[in-house]
Amino acid sequence: MDVGGLPIDGSPFSLRVEPGPTAPARCEVLGLSGGELVAGEWRHCTVVPRDSHGNRRAGGGDVASLRVSPPAGAAGTVLTRAEQRPDGAHALALCVPTAGEVEVAVLVNGHEVGGASGRARVRVSAAEPDARETRLVDTRADSWLASTEAGALPRAGALLSPRAVLRADEPVAFALCCRDRFGNVVHVGGASVVASCASCAHAPRARDCGDGSYAVELTPVLVGAFELRVTVGGADVRGSPAHVRVTSGRAVGARSSALGVGLANALAGEPTTIEVATADGAGNACEEGGAAVRCTIYPVRHGHRGKVLTVTDHKNGRYAVTYAAPVSGGYELHLSVDAQPIIGSPFALSVTQTREGVERGPAPGAPAPRARRPVSYTHLRAHETD
């Protein structure tokens, strides 16, 4: 400063211009914009306070924070941290455990920082699935089983019941939906999934669908109570081990058999009863009825066909078949279960007029009735009678 061209005493003076009050709209945020967030991982950023002219403030006194709206339906809590550094800047961090979209806003003294707010996508980490969150889902509907061929497994559903009931010799598949430690659905395959069940003749297969889901496929064989165990990375998943009960499967003719003297001998004109014991494809005795048991009696070298009187379903896998042959002579007795011949069918049947041969039956130690080779009855059809 000068007066009349001469500097006044003490001039020039030294002045220090301090930044003005913090203006949230002019503050700078570093490290938050751009890129995705990773579920369960911390994202760090720095808030640099500035006044309305853009000057950096070095002193304290400001409060910086994060406001995060979690993804829709999120179960976990969004975590945030805030710390003021000696240079006046603020170190902020956030951790979103659930994948999805979040709304993030940076606040300084309760007001949003300009240009630092917006939506961010939170993706699932590529880490190994967490067995405690991975679920073994019971979805045995036919529509789902068909969709597994296309790799479209369900992401939700009821956990496999710890007392599920399976049927022997019938393939079944369950869905394994991998999740990370925060419960997020994993969308990549390659996990170490192992399944085991002592009822199976061959180890269950865990088919990788490549999208974080697996089809656990098995065919139980033995009847009884068993453990179905499924592990990811060596640890049991949720729902494992499941204590499943395996019951007998659908009756199969090739495994079923017949009992009774009436398979080989009968008295002409008299009702004769034999018993059919059904078994499933694994050879287990069937425990319930409902199978289609059929009996047909063809004449051999004469024209009188036998007649089936009744087929009684005992509802326990056994059936009583009562028939009558009109005249003495040779017959072939055909027995089938669901249109499949049973073991030994057709049987060679001898019908007599006297009861002696029927009551005596096969001699002690004699082999079981043997089936004859099927013969053609075309030339007899016109002469057959009931």
MOURHU-V621357 format. One record per residue. OMEGA is omega in degrees with one decimal (* if undefined). Layout:
OMEGA
OMEGA
//
This chain:
179.6
176.6
-177.3
177.0
179.4
179.7
177.5
-176.7
178.3
-179.2
0.5
179.5
176.1
-179.9
175.0
-179.0
179.7
176.1
178.4
178.6
-179.7
176.5
-177.1
-177.2
-178.1
-179.9
-176.0
178.4
-178.0
172.1
-178.0
-175.9
176.8
177.6
-179.3
169.3
178.3
-177.2
176.4
179.7
-179.1
172.2
-176.5
175.2
-178.8
177.2
178.8
-177.5
177.9
177.5
-174.9
178.0
178.7
179.6
-178.9
177.5
-179.0
-178.4
179.8
177.3
179.2
176.9
178.6
-178.2
177.1
173.0
-174.9
174.0
-175.4
177.1
179.6
177.8
-178.0
179.7
-176.8
179.5
176.7
-178.7
177.0
176.3
178.8
-179.3
178.2
-179.0
-178.7
-178.8
177.4
178.0
-178.0
176.0
-179.3
177.2
176.7
177.9
-179.8
-176.1
-174.0
178.8
-179.8
177.8
179.3
174.3
-176.0
176.3
175.8
-177.2
171.1
-177.6
175.6
-178.8
-178.6
174.9
-176.6
177.4
-177.8
-178.8
178.0
-178.3
178.5
178.6
177.8
-178.8
-179.5
176.7
178.8
-178.8
178.6
177.4
179.1
-175.8
-177.7
179.0
-179.9
-169.9
172.4
-170.6
178.8
177.5
-174.1
179.2
-178.7
-178.6
178.8
-179.3
178.7
-176.9
-179.5
179.4
179.2
178.3
-178.1
-179.1
-179.6
179.0
-178.6
-179.2
-178.6
175.2
177.2
-178.6
178.2
177.8
-179.8
180.0
177.3
179.3
-177.9
175.7
177.0
180.0
178.9
179.8
175.6
179.8
173.4
-177.2
-175.5
177.8
176.8
-174.1
178.0
179.8
178.5
177.7
177.4
-174.8
177.7
179.7
177.7
179.9
178.2
-178.0
-178.7
178.0
179.0
176.7
-174.8
179.4
-173.3
174.9
177.1
-177.4
176.6
-177.7
174.2
-176.0
-178.9
179.8
174.6
-177.9
-179.0
177.3
-177.4
174.3
178.2
-172.7
179.7
175.3
178.8
-178.7
-178.0
179.2
177.9
179.7
-176.5
173.6
170.7
-176.1
176.9
-178.6
171.7
-177.5
178.0
-179.4
179.7
175.2
177.4
-176.5
179.8
-0.7
175.3
-179.8
-174.8
175.1
-178.7
177.5
179.4
-177.6
-178.0
-179.9
-179.3
-177.0
-176.2
179.2
-177.3
-176.6
179.8
-178.4
173.3
178.8
-176.8
174.8
-175.8
-174.1
176.5
178.5
-176.7
176.0
-177.8
176.3
178.4
-176.3
172.6
-177.4
176.6
178.3
-176.6
177.6
179.0
-175.7
178.2
179.9
177.2
176.5
179.8
-177.0
-179.6
-177.5
177.5
179.9
178.3
179.8
-177.5
178.4
177.0
-176.4
-178.8
176.9
175.8
178.3
169.7
-171.5
-176.4
-178.8
176.8
-176.4
175.5
-177.7
-178.7
168.0
-175.3
177.9
179.8
176.2
178.8
-178.3
179.8
-175.9
175.6
179.9
179.2
-178.6
174.6
175.9
-170.3
-175.7
177.3
-179.8
-179.6
178.6
168.8
-176.8
-179.0
176.5
-179.9
174.5
-176.3
174.7
176.3
178.7
177.1
-179.7
177.3
-178.6
6.8
-179.3
175.6
-174.6
177.4
-179.3
-178.1
177.9
-178.0
-178.6
-172.5
-177.9
-179.3
-177.6
-178.5
178.5
-179.7
178.0
179.0
179.2
-179.1
179.8
179.1
179.6
-179.8
-179.2
174.0
174.2
-179.0
178.4
-179.4
180.0
-175.5
-176.1
-179.2
-170.2
-175.5
-176.8
-177.8
175.9
173.7
*
//
